Amino acid sequence: MLFVASISQAETPKEIFDRVCAKCHGKDGKGKTPEGIKRNITNITNAKFQESLKDSDAFKRIKEGIKKDNKVKMEPEPNLSDEQVKELIIYVRSLKEK
């Protein structure tokens, strides 16, 4: 299932990514930030990773966060609307390495 982009929010998906995700994932999505390295963040631009991640799983990860071994690996973002999350996923897909 792929989400279709629409312009319905005041904040663009890139702005949301930069505000919410870039601290760990980096503005380029590669996860080479101090916090990303500390948390062993996945390079979300990696083509194999992107191909293996379903949109529905990405949606759940963004809304609910990720825990591993009782540690928070990724904070949840419950304040984003469903539409914002869908548009954010489309933006993350655009970061895929060719």
C-alpha positions as CSV (number, residue, x, y, z in Angstrom):
1,M,0.0,0.0,0.0
2,L,1.4,3.4,-1.1
3,F,0.2,6.7,0.2
4,V,-0.6,9.5,-2.3
5,A,0.7,12.9,-1.5
6,S,-1.6,15.9,-0.9
7,I,-0.9,19.4,0.2
8,S,-3.3,19.8,3.1
9,Q,-1.1,20.9,6.1
10,A,0.6,24.2,6.7
11,E,3.9,22.5,7.5
12,T,5.5,20.6,4.6
13,P,6.7,17.0,5.0
14,K,10.3,18.2,4.8
15,E,9.7,20.7,7.6
16,I,8.2,18.0,9.7
17,F,11.1,15.7,9.0
18,D,13.6,18.4,9.8
19,R,11.7,19.3,13.1
20,V,10.9,15.8,14.3
21,C,13.3,13.3,12.7
22,A,16.5,15.0,11.7
23,K,18.0,15.1,15.2
24,C,18.5,11.3,15.0
25,H,18.2,10.5,11.3
26,G,20.0,13.6,10.0
27,K,18.5,15.9,7.3
28,D,19.8,13.4,4.7
29,G,18.3,10.4,6.5
30,K,21.5,8.5,6.9
31,G,21.5,8.6,10.7
32,K,25.1,9.9,11.1
33,T,24.2,12.4,13.8
34,P,25.5,12.2,17.4
35,E,22.1,11.0,18.6
36,G,21.7,8.7,15.6
37,I,25.0,7.1,16.2
38,K,24.2,6.8,20.0
39,R,20.9,5.0,19.2
40,N,22.3,3.0,16.3
41,I,19.8,4.5,13.9
42,T,19.0,2.8,10.6
43,N,20.1,4.5,7.4
44,I,16.6,5.2,6.1
45,T,17.9,6.1,2.6
46,N,19.2,2.5,2.1
47,A,17.4,1.0,-0.8
48,K,17.2,-2.5,0.8
49,F,15.8,-1.0,4.0
50,Q,13.2,1.0,2.1
51,E,12.1,-2.0,0.0
52,S,11.7,-4.1,3.2
53,L,9.7,-1.5,5.1
54,K,5.9,-1.4,4.4
55,D,4.2,1.9,4.6
56,S,1.9,0.5,7.2
57,D,4.9,-0.5,9.4
58,A,6.5,2.9,8.9
59,F,3.2,4.5,9.9
60,K,3.0,2.5,13.1
61,R,6.7,3.2,13.9
62,I,6.1,7.0,13.6
63,K,2.9,7.1,15.6
64,E,3.9,4.6,18.3
65,G,7.7,4.8,18.3
66,I,10.1,1.9,18.6
67,K,11.2,0.1,21.7
68,K,14.0,-2.5,21.9
69,D,15.1,-4.3,25.0
70,N,12.9,-2.0,27.1
71,K,14.7,1.0,25.7
72,V,13.2,3.7,23.5
73,K,14.9,3.6,20.2
74,M,12.5,6.0,18.5
75,E,10.1,8.4,20.3
76,P,6.5,8.2,19.2
77,E,4.9,11.1,17.4
78,P,1.2,10.9,18.4
79,N,0.6,14.6,17.7
80,L,1.1,14.2,14.0
81,S,-2.1,13.7,12.1
82,D,-2.6,10.6,10.1
83,E,-2.3,12.8,6.9
84,Q,1.0,14.3,8.1
85,V,2.4,10.8,8.8
86,K,1.4,9.6,5.4
87,E,3.0,12.6,3.7
88,L,6.1,12.2,5.9
89,I,6.4,8.6,4.7
90,I,6.2,9.8,1.1
91,Y,9.0,12.3,1.9
92,V,11.2,9.6,3.5
93,R,10.6,7.4,0.4
94,S,12.0,10.3,-1.7
95,L,15.3,10.0,0.3
96,K,15.9,6.5,-1.1
97,E,19.4,6.0,-2.5
98,K,19.4,5.3,-6.2
